[in-house]
Amino acid sequence: MARSDVKWVAGPIRYRTSDSIEDSGRVIQAIKWEFVGGTDYWRLCRWNLIFNVSTRKFSSTDLDVSGWETEHGEAIAKLYRPVAILGNDLPRGNRTTILKSMLSQADITEAVAIAINPLRE
């Protein structure tokens, strides 16, 4: 997605991990941050920014927007737009680059630290 297609992005609004269970305990496989935004005034979008612990690379995916969210898209947009970054202020590049720019340096540092020394429970 080109920068011009993104009108605004807010987040991360949620943080999750994908884990696996090994003999040594729970191991984090990926770290996911969820974002909400819009590609035009009426279209609400959700995306995941994913950090793969084994490859140490970022990627992004589209998330489904529920029927309820679609019906209430304008109200949801009004909720998030005051804290959103507008498209003109986002970096040029693909969606992964745009979403990664929304993370704090502390988030990126923590993800890399987990990749270097995976957490186990």
Buried (B, 14 or more C-beta within 10 A) or exposed (E): BEBEEBBBBBBBEEEEBEBEEEEEEBBBBBBBBBBBBBBEEEEBBBBBBBBBBEEEEBBBEEBEBEEEBEEBBEEBBEEBBEEBBEBEEBEEEEBBBBBBBBBEEEBEEBBEEBBEEBEEE
